[in-house]
Amino acid sequence: MAVALSSILSDTRGGPPPAQVLIVDDSVVARSVLGRMVDGTRRFRVAAALSDVRAALAYLEHHRVDIVLLDIDMPGIDGLTALPDVLAAGKGAKVLIVSSSADEGAAVTVQALALGAADTLVKPGIGTFGGRFAEVLEDRLSRLVDHHVEPMPYAPASFGVEHAPCEFDIVAIGASTGGIHALSQLLRAIPASFQIPILVTQHLPISFMSYFAAQLAVLGGRPCEVATDRMRIRPGRIIVAPGDAHMRVVRMSEGWAVRLSDEKSLSGCMPSVDPMFESIGEVFGKRALAVVLSGMGRDGAEGAKHLVAAGGRILVQDRESSVIWGMPGAVANAGHASAVLPPDEIGRLVAWQGRA
């Protein structure tokens, strides 16, 4: 395959080599158009463009790539079924689903994210590929490589597993890009008997939230609801922030409840993790436990500062297992993390500390 002139120029100017992209799509037209768009950037280069999953897995046995563009609707093995195998064969490559099936709010989109896809992008009709789509594609690709946060040494045991269990009354989890897969790993490690309520703020559009809550109910083995204003927080349940409001916690005469707000957040995110963390610090103090999973940016870092000052604790996902170590890295590098662990280990630690 011809090398894009922009890639050659990038190399000769002494910049980093272009990130390698593997395209997997059964449409020859889609492969051609996507290939031109990728090679038309300065930062990315098409390593190969293949028509089916078997060919992609064979290619990945002998070649390393940085990103895989994967279609879903393909004959034989579909992209969703193949996703776990592609991730394993990719040895750290990020998978961006590019499919006409990845409509906003579609069940398949949340399933792909839960299985480990880094992001999804709706592929337009063959006759409607345009300049705007090329810009969006390059932006999505760039997000997957622009996530470097300098690591610092940590002691995962610093959470203090020697302490008596039941030290917290609430678990609040914040996540963004890559967070759904991490959240699924975390929840699978928590037994159905776990009764401490779990709050989740995940950056997703409002159209995804109903199906997202249904998925979490299955993954977590417990009821899960999208938050409404004044909803009571009950044991053994998961509550997720809606896509158009921040989720805060307030104390009631008996127990606690959710209050929703739509003010501008420091991170610019809607919903934002910061108000959730800040409010559980105010209400629960040292009996609050927060978790920060994979995500781009710094949402949650400001709330984490308030939470720790109130005596609460924070566990963050480690860099190696994160799609993007922006959010957890910001909290960890600020010195607010009690432990830095893979999501399944976070889940086991939460379950151990919260056992009755």
Contacts in CASP RR format, 6 or more apart in sequence:
PFRMAT RR
TARGET T0000
AUTHOR 0000-0000-0000
METHOD contacts of the structure
MODEL  1
MAVALSSILSDTRGGPPPAQVLIVDDSVVARSVLGRMVDGTRRFRVAAAL
SDVRAALAYLEHHRVDIVLLDIDMPGIDGLTALPDVLAAGKGAKVLIVSS
SADEGAAVTVQALALGAADTLVKPGIGTFGGRFAEVLEDRLSRLVDHHVE
PMPYAPASFGVEHAPCEFDIVAIGASTGGIHALSQLLRAIPASFQIPILV
TQHLPISFMSYFAAQLAVLGGRPCEVATDRMRIRPGRIIVAPGDAHMRVV
RMSEGWAVRLSDEKSLSGCMPSVDPMFESIGEVFGKRALAVVLSGMGRDG
AEGAKHLVAAGGRILVQDRESSVIWGMPGAVANAGHASAVLPPDEIGRLV
AWQGRA
1 46 0 8 1.000
1 48 0 8 1.000
1 49 0 8 1.000
2 39 0 8 1.000
3 39 0 8 1.000
3 45 0 8 1.000
4 39 0 8 1.000
4 40 0 8 1.000
4 41 0 8 1.000
4 45 0 8 1.000
6 39 0 8 1.000
6 40 0 8 1.000
6 41 0 8 1.000
6 42 0 8 1.000
7 18 0 8 1.000
7 39 0 8 1.000
7 42 0 8 1.000
7 45 0 8 1.000
9 42 0 8 1.000
10 16 0 8 1.000
10 17 0 8 1.000
10 18 0 8 1.000
10 42 0 8 1.000
10 43 0 8 1.000
11 17 0 8 1.000
11 18 0 8 1.000
18 41 0 8 1.000
18 42 0 8 1.000
18 43 0 8 1.000
18 44 0 8 1.000
18 45 0 8 1.000
19 43 0 8 1.000
19 44 0 8 1.000
19 45 0 8 1.000
19 66 0 8 1.000
19 67 0 8 1.000
19 141 0 8 1.000
19 145 0 8 1.000
20 44 0 8 1.000
20 45 0 8 1.000
20 47 0 8 1.000
20 63 0 8 1.000
20 64 0 8 1.000
20 65 0 8 1.000
20 66 0 8 1.000
20 67 0 8 1.000
21 38 0 8 1.000
21 44 0 8 1.000
21 45 0 8 1.000
21 46 0 8 1.000
21 47 0 8 1.000
21 65 0 8 1.000
21 66 0 8 1.000
21 67 0 8 1.000
21 68 0 8 1.000
21 69 0 8 1.000
21 141 0 8 1.000
22 46 0 8 1.000
22 47 0 8 1.000
22 48 0 8 1.000
22 49 0 8 1.000
22 50 0 8 1.000
22 56 0 8 1.000
22 59 0 8 1.000
22 60 0 8 1.000
22 63 0 8 1.000
22 65 0 8 1.000
22 67 0 8 1.000
22 68 0 8 1.000
22 69 0 8 1.000
22 93 0 8 1.000
23 31 0 8 1.000
23 34 0 8 1.000
23 35 0 8 1.000
23 38 0 8 1.000
23 46 0 8 1.000
23 48 0 8 1.000
23 49 0 8 1.000
23 50 0 8 1.000
23 68 0 8 1.000
23 69 0 8 1.000
24 50 0 8 1.000
24 51 0 8 1.000
24 52 0 8 1.000
24 53 0 8 1.000
24 55 0 8 1.000
24 56 0 8 1.000
24 68 0 8 1.000
24 69 0 8 1.000
24 70 0 8 1.000
24 71 0 8 1.000
24 74 0 8 1.000
24 79 0 8 1.000
24 86 0 8 1.000
25 31 0 8 1.000
25 34 0 8 1.000
25 49 0 8 1.000
25 51 0 8 1.000
25 69 0 8 1.000
25 70 0 8 1.000
25 71 0 8 1.000
25 74 0 8 1.000
25 98 0 8 1.000
26 51 0 8 1.000
26 52 0 8 1.000
26 71 0 8 1.000
26 73 0 8 1.000
26 74 0 8 1.000
26 75 0 8 1.000
27 71 0 8 1.000
27 126 0 8 1.000
28 51 0 8 1.000
29 126 0 8 1.000
30 71 0 8 1.000
30 123 0 8 1.000
30 126 0 8 1.000
31 49 0 8 1.000
31 50 0 8 1.000
31 51 0 8 1.000
32 49 0 8 1.000
33 126 0 8 1.000
33 129 0 8 1.000
34 49 0 8 1.000
34 69 0 8 1.000
34 98 0 8 1.000
34 137 0 8 1.000
35 46 0 8 1.000
35 49 0 8 1.000
37 129 0 8 1.000
37 133 0 8 1.000
37 134 0 8 1.000
37 137 0 8 1.000
37 138 0 8 1.000
38 44 0 8 1.000
38 45 0 8 1.000
38 46 0 8 1.000
38 69 0 8 1.000
38 137 0 8 1.000
38 141 0 8 1.000
39 45 0 8 1.000
39 46 0 8 1.000
41 138 0 8 1.000
41 141 0 8 1.000
43 138 0 8 1.000
43 141 0 8 1.000
43 142 0 8 1.000
43 145 0 8 1.000
44 67 0 8 1.000
44 138 0 8 1.000
44 141 0 8 1.000
47 63 0 8 1.000
47 65 0 8 1.000
48 59 0 8 1.000
48 63 0 8 1.000
50 56 0 8 1.000
50 59 0 8 1.000
52 74 0 8 1.000
52 75 0 8 1.000
52 76 0 8 1.000
52 77 0 8 1.000
53 74 0 8 1.000
53 76 0 8 1.000
53 77 0 8 1.000
53 78 0 8 1.000
53 79 0 8 1.000
53 82 0 8 1.000
53 85 0 8 1.000
53 86 0 8 1.000
54 77 0 8 1.000
56 68 0 8 1.000
56 70 0 8 1.000
56 82 0 8 1.000
56 86 0 8 1.000
56 89 0 8 1.000
57 82 0 8 1.000
57 85 0 8 1.000
57 86 0 8 1.000
57 89 0 8 1.000
60 86 0 8 1.000
60 89 0 8 1.000
60 90 0 8 1.000
60 91 0 8 1.000
60 93 0 8 1.000
61 89 0 8 1.000
64 90 0 8 1.000
64 91 0 8 1.000
64 93 0 8 1.000
65 90 0 8 1.000
65 93 0 8 1.000
66 93 0 8 1.000
66 94 0 8 1.000
66 144 0 8 1.000
66 145 0 8 1.000
67 93 0 8 1.000
67 94 0 8 1.000
67 95 0 8 1.000
67 96 0 8 1.000
67 141 0 8 1.000
67 144 0 8 1.000
67 145 0 8 1.000
68 86 0 8 1.000
68 90 0 8 1.000
68 93 0 8 1.000
68 94 0 8 1.000
68 95 0 8 1.000
68 96 0 8 1.000
69 96 0 8 1.000
69 98 0 8 1.000
70 79 0 8 1.000
70 82 0 8 1.000
70 83 0 8 1.000
70 86 0 8 1.000
70 95 0 8 1.000
70 96 0 8 1.000
70 97 0 8 1.000
70 98 0 8 1.000
70 99 0 8 1.000
70 117 0 8 1.000
71 79 0 8 1.000
71 97 0 8 1.000
71 98 0 8 1.000
71 99 0 8 1.000
71 123 0 8 1.000
72 78 0 8 1.000
72 79 0 8 1.000
72 80 0 8 1.000
72 97 0 8 1.000
72 99 0 8 1.000
72 101 0 8 1.000
72 102 0 8 1.000
72 108 0 8 1.000
72 112 0 8 1.000
73 79 0 8 1.000
73 99 0 8 1.000
73 100 0 8 1.000
73 101 0 8 1.000
79 86 0 8 1.000
79 97 0 8 1.000
80 108 0 8 1.000
80 111 0 8 1.000
80 112 0 8 1.000
80 115 0 8 1.000
83 95 0 8 1.000
83 97 0 8 1.000
83 112 0 8 1.000
83 115 0 8 1.000
83 116 0 8 1.000
83 117 0 8 1.000
84 115 0 8 1.000
84 116 0 8 1.000
86 95 0 8 1.000
87 93 0 8 1.000
87 95 0 8 1.000
87 115 0 8 1.000
87 116 0 8 1.000
94 118 0 8 1.000
94 119 0 8 1.000
94 144 0 8 1.000
94 323 0 8 1.000
95 116 0 8 1.000
95 117 0 8 1.000
95 118 0 8 1.000
96 117 0 8 1.000
96 118 0 8 1.000
96 119 0 8 1.000
96 120 0 8 1.000
96 121 0 8 1.000
96 140 0 8 1.000
96 141 0 8 1.000
96 144 0 8 1.000
97 109 0 8 1.000
97 112 0 8 1.000
97 117 0 8 1.000
97 119 0 8 1.000
97 120 0 8 1.000
97 121 0 8 1.000
98 120 0 8 1.000
98 121 0 8 1.000
98 123 0 8 1.000
98 137 0 8 1.000
99 108 0 8 1.000
99 120 0 8 1.000
99 121 0 8 1.000
99 122 0 8 1.000
99 123 0 8 1.000
100 122 0 8 1.000
100 123 0 8 1.000
100 124 0 8 1.000
100 125 0 8 1.000
101 108 0 8 1.000
101 109 0 8 1.000
102 108 0 8 1.000
102 109 0 8 1.000
102 112 0 8 1.000
102 120 0 8 1.000
102 121 0 8 1.000
102 122 0 8 1.000
102 123 0 8 1.000
103 109 0 8 1.000
103 122 0 8 1.000
104 122 0 8 1.000
104 205 0 8 1.000
104 207 0 8 1.000
104 208 0 8 1.000
105 205 0 8 1.000
105 207 0 8 1.000
105 208 0 8 1.000
105 211 0 8 1.000
107 211 0 8 1.000
109 120 0 8 1.000
109 208 0 8 1.000
110 180 0 8 1.000
110 208 0 8 1.000
110 211 0 8 1.000
110 212 0 8 1.000
110 215 0 8 1.000
111 215 0 8 1.000
112 120 0 8 1.000
113 119 0 8 1.000
113 120 0 8 1.000
113 178 0 8 1.000
113 179 0 8 1.000
113 180 0 8 1.000
113 181 0 8 1.000
114 180 0 8 1.000
114 181 0 8 1.000
114 183 0 8 1.000
114 184 0 8 1.000
114 215 0 8 1.000
114 219 0 8 1.000
115 181 0 8 1.000
116 178 0 8 1.000
116 180 0 8 1.000
116 181 0 8 1.000
116 323 0 8 1.000
117 181 0 8 1.000
118 144 0 8 1.000
118 177 0 8 1.000
118 178 0 8 1.000
118 323 0 8 1.000
118 324 0 8 1.000
119 140 0 8 1.000
119 143 0 8 1.000
119 144 0 8 1.000
119 177 0 8 1.000
119 178 0 8 1.000
121 136 0 8 1.000
121 137 0 8 1.000
121 140 0 8 1.000
124 130 0 8 1.000
124 133 0 8 1.000
143 177 0 8 1.000
143 296 0 8 1.000
143 324 0 8 1.000
144 323 0 8 1.000
144 324 0 8 1.000
147 296 0 8 1.000
147 322 0 8 1.000
147 323 0 8 1.000
147 324 0 8 1.000
147 325 0 8 1.000
147 326 0 8 1.000
149 319 0 8 1.000
149 325 0 8 1.000
149 326 0 8 1.000
149 329 0 8 1.000
149 330 0 8 1.000
149 333 0 8 1.000
150 333 0 8 1.000
151 319 0 8 1.000
152 332 0 8 1.000
152 333 0 8 1.000
154 332 0 8 1.000
154 337 0 8 1.000
154 339 0 8 1.000
154 340 0 8 1.000
155 339 0 8 1.000
156 339 0 8 1.000
156 340 0 8 1.000
156 341 0 8 1.000
156 345 0 8 1.000
157 339 0 8 1.000
158 338 0 8 1.000
158 339 0 8 1.000
159 313 0 8 1.000
159 315 0 8 1.000
159 338 0 8 1.000
159 339 0 8 1.000
159 349 0 8 1.000
159 353 0 8 1.000
160 338 0 8 1.000
161 349 0 8 1.000
161 352 0 8 1.000
161 353 0 8 1.000
163 353 0 8 1.000
165 352 0 8 1.000
165 353 0 8 1.000
165 354 0 8 1.000
165 355 0 8 1.000
165 356 0 8 1.000
166 353 0 8 1.000
166 354 0 8 1.000
166 355 0 8 1.000
166 356 0 8 1.000
167 286 0 8 1.000
167 287 0 8 1.000
167 289 0 8 1.000
167 353 0 8 1.000
167 354 0 8 1.000
168 196 0 8 1.000
168 284 0 8 1.000
168 287 0 8 1.000
168 288 0 8 1.000
168 289 0 8 1.000
168 312 0 8 1.000
168 313 0 8 1.000
168 353 0 8 1.000
168 354 0 8 1.000
169 196 0 8 1.000
169 284 0 8 1.000
169 287 0 8 1.000
169 288 0 8 1.000
170 196 0 8 1.000
170 197 0 8 1.000
170 199 0 8 1.000
170 233 0 8 1.000
170 249 0 8 1.000
170 256 0 8 1.000
170 280 0 8 1.000
170 283 0 8 1.000
170 284 0 8 1.000
170 287 0 8 1.000
170 288 0 8 1.000
170 289 0 8 1.000
171 196 0 8 1.000
171 197 0 8 1.000
171 198 0 8 1.000
171 199 0 8 1.000
171 289 0 8 1.000
171 290 0 8 1.000
171 291 0 8 1.000
171 350 0 8 1.000
172 198 0 8 1.000
172 199 0 8 1.000
172 200 0 8 1.000
172 201 0 8 1.000
172 249 0 8 1.000
172 276 0 8 1.000
172 277 0 8 1.000
172 280 0 8 1.000
172 288 0 8 1.000
172 289 0 8 1.000
172 290 0 8 1.000
172 291 0 8 1.000
173 183 0 8 1.000
173 186 0 8 1.000
173 198 0 8 1.000
173 199 0 8 1.000
173 200 0 8 1.000
173 201 0 8 1.000
173 290 0 8 1.000
173 291 0 8 1.000
173 292 0 8 1.000
173 293 0 8 1.000
174 200 0 8 1.000
174 201 0 8 1.000
174 202 0 8 1.000
174 273 0 8 1.000
174 276 0 8 1.000
174 290 0 8 1.000
174 291 0 8 1.000
174 292 0 8 1.000
174 293 0 8 1.000
174 299 0 8 1.000
174 300 0 8 1.000
174 327 0 8 1.000
175 182 0 8 1.000
175 183 0 8 1.000
175 200 0 8 1.000
175 201 0 8 1.000
175 202 0 8 1.000
175 203 0 8 1.000
175 273 0 8 1.000
175 292 0 8 1.000
175 293 0 8 1.000
175 294 0 8 1.000
175 295 0 8 1.000
175 327 0 8 1.000
176 202 0 8 1.000
176 203 0 8 1.000
176 269 0 8 1.000
176 294 0 8 1.000
176 295 0 8 1.000
176 296 0 8 1.000
176 297 0 8 1.000
176 299 0 8 1.000
176 324 0 8 1.000
176 327 0 8 1.000
177 203 0 8 1.000
177 294 0 8 1.000
177 295 0 8 1.000
177 296 0 8 1.000
177 323 0 8 1.000
177 324 0 8 1.000
178 293 0 8 1.000
178 294 0 8 1.000
178 295 0 8 1.000
178 322 0 8 1.000
178 323 0 8 1.000
178 324 0 8 1.000
179 202 0 8 1.000
179 293 0 8 1.000
179 294 0 8 1.000
179 295 0 8 1.000
179 323 0 8 1.000
180 202 0 8 1.000
180 212 0 8 1.000
181 294 0 8 1.000
181 323 0 8 1.000
182 293 0 8 1.000
182 294 0 8 1.000
182 317 0 8 1.000
182 321 0 8 1.000
182 322 0 8 1.000
182 343 0 8 1.000
183 200 0 8 1.000
183 202 0 8 1.000
183 216 0 8 1.000
183 219 0 8 1.000
183 293 0 8 1.000
183 343 0 8 1.000
184 215 0 8 1.000
184 219 0 8 1.000
185 342 0 8 1.000
185 343 0 8 1.000
185 344 0 8 1.000
186 291 0 8 1.000
186 293 0 8 1.000
186 343 0 8 1.000
186 344 0 8 1.000
186 346 0 8 1.000
186 347 0 8 1.000
186 350 0 8 1.000
187 216 0 8 1.000
187 219 0 8 1.000
187 220 0 8 1.000
187 221 0 8 1.000
187 347 0 8 1.000
188 219 0 8 1.000
188 220 0 8 1.000
188 344 0 8 1.000
189 343 0 8 1.000
189 344 0 8 1.000
189 345 0 8 1.000
189 346 0 8 1.000
189 347 0 8 1.000
189 348 0 8 1.000
189 350 0 8 1.000
189 351 0 8 1.000
190 220 0 8 1.000
190 347 0 8 1.000
190 348 0 8 1.000
190 350 0 8 1.000
190 351 0 8 1.000
191 351 0 8 1.000
192 220 0 8 1.000
192 221 0 8 1.000
192 222 0 8 1.000
193 356 0 8 1.000
194 222 0 8 1.000
194 236 0 8 1.000
194 350 0 8 1.000
194 351 0 8 1.000
194 354 0 8 1.000
194 355 0 8 1.000
195 235 0 8 1.000
195 236 0 8 1.000
195 356 0 8 1.000
196 235 0 8 1.000
196 236 0 8 1.000
196 354 0 8 1.000
197 233 0 8 1.000
197 234 0 8 1.000
197 235 0 8 1.000
197 236 0 8 1.000
197 237 0 8 1.000
197 238 0 8 1.000
197 239 0 8 1.000
198 236 0 8 1.000
198 237 0 8 1.000
198 238 0 8 1.000
198 239 0 8 1.000
199 233 0 8 1.000
199 238 0 8 1.000
199 239 0 8 1.000
199 240 0 8 1.000
199 241 0 8 1.000
199 247 0 8 1.000
199 249 0 8 1.000
199 258 0 8 1.000
199 276 0 8 1.000
199 280 0 8 1.000
200 216 0 8 1.000
200 238 0 8 1.000
200 239 0 8 1.000
200 240 0 8 1.000
200 241 0 8 1.000
201 240 0 8 1.000
201 241 0 8 1.000
201 246 0 8 1.000
201 247 0 8 1.000
201 271 0 8 1.000
201 272 0 8 1.000
201 273 0 8 1.000
201 276 0 8 1.000
202 212 0 8 1.000
202 240 0 8 1.000
202 241 0 8 1.000
203 269 0 8 1.000
203 271 0 8 1.000
203 295 0 8 1.000
203 299 0 8 1.000
204 212 0 8 1.000
204 243 0 8 1.000
205 243 0 8 1.000
206 242 0 8 1.000
206 243 0 8 1.000
206 244 0 8 1.000
208 243 0 8 1.000
209 226 0 8 1.000
209 240 0 8 1.000
209 242 0 8 1.000
209 243 0 8 1.000
210 226 0 8 1.000
212 240 0 8 1.000
213 224 0 8 1.000
213 225 0 8 1.000
213 226 0 8 1.000
213 238 0 8 1.000
213 240 0 8 1.000
214 224 0 8 1.000
216 224 0 8 1.000
216 238 0 8 1.000
216 240 0 8 1.000
217 223 0 8 1.000
217 224 0 8 1.000
217 238 0 8 1.000
220 238 0 8 1.000
222 236 0 8 1.000
222 237 0 8 1.000
222 238 0 8 1.000
223 236 0 8 1.000
223 237 0 8 1.000
223 238 0 8 1.000
224 237 0 8 1.000
224 238 0 8 1.000
224 239 0 8 1.000
224 240 0 8 1.000
225 231 0 8 1.000
225 237 0 8 1.000
225 238 0 8 1.000
225 239 0 8 1.000
225 240 0 8 1.000
226 239 0 8 1.000
226 240 0 8 1.000
226 242 0 8 1.000
227 239 0 8 1.000
227 240 0 8 1.000
227 241 0 8 1.000
227 242 0 8 1.000
227 245 0 8 1.000
227 247 0 8 1.000
227 258 0 8 1.000
227 260 0 8 1.000
228 242 0 8 1.000
228 258 0 8 1.000
228 260 0 8 1.000
229 258 0 8 1.000
229 259 0 8 1.000
229 260 0 8 1.000
230 257 0 8 1.000
230 258 0 8 1.000
230 259 0 8 1.000
231 239 0 8 1.000
231 257 0 8 1.000
231 258 0 8 1.000
232 252 0 8 1.000
232 255 0 8 1.000
232 256 0 8 1.000
232 257 0 8 1.000
233 239 0 8 1.000
233 249 0 8 1.000
233 255 0 8 1.000
233 256 0 8 1.000
233 257 0 8 1.000
233 258 0 8 1.000
239 247 0 8 1.000
239 258 0 8 1.000
241 247 0 8 1.000
241 271 0 8 1.000
241 276 0 8 1.000
242 260 0 8 1.000
242 271 0 8 1.000
243 270 0 8 1.000
243 271 0 8 1.000
244 262 0 8 1.000
244 270 0 8 1.000
244 271 0 8 1.000
245 260 0 8 1.000
245 261 0 8 1.000
245 262 0 8 1.000
245 270 0 8 1.000
245 271 0 8 1.000
246 260 0 8 1.000
246 261 0 8 1.000
246 262 0 8 1.000
246 263 0 8 1.000
246 265 0 8 1.000
246 270 0 8 1.000
246 271 0 8 1.000
246 272 0 8 1.000
246 275 0 8 1.000
246 276 0 8 1.000
247 258 0 8 1.000
247 259 0 8 1.000
247 260 0 8 1.000
247 271 0 8 1.000
247 275 0 8 1.000
247 276 0 8 1.000
248 258 0 8 1.000
248 259 0 8 1.000
248 260 0 8 1.000
248 261 0 8 1.000
248 275 0 8 1.000
248 276 0 8 1.000
248 278 0 8 1.000
248 279 0 8 1.000
249 256 0 8 1.000
249 257 0 8 1.000
249 258 0 8 1.000
249 259 0 8 1.000
249 276 0 8 1.000
249 279 0 8 1.000
249 280 0 8 1.000
249 283 0 8 1.000
249 284 0 8 1.000
250 256 0 8 1.000
250 257 0 8 1.000
250 258 0 8 1.000
250 259 0 8 1.000
250 279 0 8 1.000
250 283 0 8 1.000
251 283 0 8 1.000
256 283 0 8 1.000
261 275 0 8 1.000
262 270 0 8 1.000
265 272 0 8 1.000
265 274 0 8 1.000
265 275 0 8 1.000
265 299 0 8 1.000
266 272 0 8 1.000
266 274 0 8 1.000
266 302 0 8 1.000
267 273 0 8 1.000
267 274 0 8 1.000
267 297 0 8 1.000
267 298 0 8 1.000
267 299 0 8 1.000
267 300 0 8 1.000
267 302 0 8 1.000
268 299 0 8 1.000
269 299 0 8 1.000
272 299 0 8 1.000
272 300 0 8 1.000
273 292 0 8 1.000
273 299 0 8 1.000
273 300 0 8 1.000
273 303 0 8 1.000
273 327 0 8 1.000
274 299 0 8 1.000
274 300 0 8 1.000
274 301 0 8 1.000
274 302 0 8 1.000
274 303 0 8 1.000
275 303 0 8 1.000
277 290 0 8 1.000
277 300 0 8 1.000
277 303 0 8 1.000
277 304 0 8 1.000
277 306 0 8 1.000
277 307 0 8 1.000
277 314 0 8 1.000
278 302 0 8 1.000
278 303 0 8 1.000
278 306 0 8 1.000
278 307 0 8 1.000
280 288 0 8 1.000
280 290 0 8 1.000
280 307 0 8 1.000
281 288 0 8 1.000
281 306 0 8 1.000
281 307 0 8 1.000
281 310 0 8 1.000
281 311 0 8 1.000
281 312 0 8 1.000
282 306 0 8 1.000
282 310 0 8 1.000
284 312 0 8 1.000
285 307 0 8 1.000
285 310 0 8 1.000
285 311 0 8 1.000
285 312 0 8 1.000
286 310 0 8 1.000
286 311 0 8 1.000
286 312 0 8 1.000
286 313 0 8 1.000
287 312 0 8 1.000
288 307 0 8 1.000
288 310 0 8 1.000
288 311 0 8 1.000
288 312 0 8 1.000
288 313 0 8 1.000
289 312 0 8 1.000
289 313 0 8 1.000
289 314 0 8 1.000
289 315 0 8 1.000
289 350 0 8 1.000
289 353 0 8 1.000
290 304 0 8 1.000
290 307 0 8 1.000
290 312 0 8 1.000
290 313 0 8 1.000
290 314 0 8 1.000
290 315 0 8 1.000
291 314 0 8 1.000
291 315 0 8 1.000
291 316 0 8 1.000
291 317 0 8 1.000
291 346 0 8 1.000
291 350 0 8 1.000
292 300 0 8 1.000
292 304 0 8 1.000
292 314 0 8 1.000
292 315 0 8 1.000
292 316 0 8 1.000
292 317 0 8 1.000
292 327 0 8 1.000
292 328 0 8 1.000
292 329 0 8 1.000
292 331 0 8 1.000
292 337 0 8 1.000
293 316 0 8 1.000
293 317 0 8 1.000
293 322 0 8 1.000
293 327 0 8 1.000
293 328 0 8 1.000
293 343 0 8 1.000
294 317 0 8 1.000
294 321 0 8 1.000
294 322 0 8 1.000
294 323 0 8 1.000
294 324 0 8 1.000
294 325 0 8 1.000
294 327 0 8 1.000
294 328 0 8 1.000
295 322 0 8 1.000
295 323 0 8 1.000
295 324 0 8 1.000
295 325 0 8 1.000
295 326 0 8 1.000
295 327 0 8 1.000
295 328 0 8 1.000
296 324 0 8 1.000
296 326 0 8 1.000
296 327 0 8 1.000
297 324 0 8 1.000
297 326 0 8 1.000
297 327 0 8 1.000
297 330 0 8 1.000
298 326 0 8 1.000
298 327 0 8 1.000
298 330 0 8 1.000
299 327 0 8 1.000
300 327 0 8 1.000
300 330 0 8 1.000
300 331 0 8 1.000
301 327 0 8 1.000
301 330 0 8 1.000
301 331 0 8 1.000
301 334 0 8 1.000
301 336 0 8 1.000
304 314 0 8 1.000
304 331 0 8 1.000
304 334 0 8 1.000
304 336 0 8 1.000
305 334 0 8 1.000
305 336 0 8 1.000
307 314 0 8 1.000
307 336 0 8 1.000
308 314 0 8 1.000
308 336 0 8 1.000
313 338 0 8 1.000
314 331 0 8 1.000
314 336 0 8 1.000
314 337 0 8 1.000
314 338 0 8 1.000
315 337 0 8 1.000
315 338 0 8 1.000
315 339 0 8 1.000
315 340 0 8 1.000
315 341 0 8 1.000
315 346 0 8 1.000
315 349 0 8 1.000
315 350 0 8 1.000
316 328 0 8 1.000
316 329 0 8 1.000
316 331 0 8 1.000
316 332 0 8 1.000
316 337 0 8 1.000
316 339 0 8 1.000
316 340 0 8 1.000
316 341 0 8 1.000
317 325 0 8 1.000
317 328 0 8 1.000
317 340 0 8 1.000
317 341 0 8 1.000
317 342 0 8 1.000
317 343 0 8 1.000
317 346 0 8 1.000
318 328 0 8 1.000
318 340 0 8 1.000
318 341 0 8 1.000
318 342 0 8 1.000
319 325 0 8 1.000
319 328 0 8 1.000
319 329 0 8 1.000
319 340 0 8 1.000
320 342 0 8 1.000
321 342 0 8 1.000
321 343 0 8 1.000
322 328 0 8 1.000
328 337 0 8 1.000
328 340 0 8 1.000
331 337 0 8 1.000
332 340 0 8 1.000
339 346 0 8 1.000
339 349 0 8 1.000
341 349 0 8 1.000
END
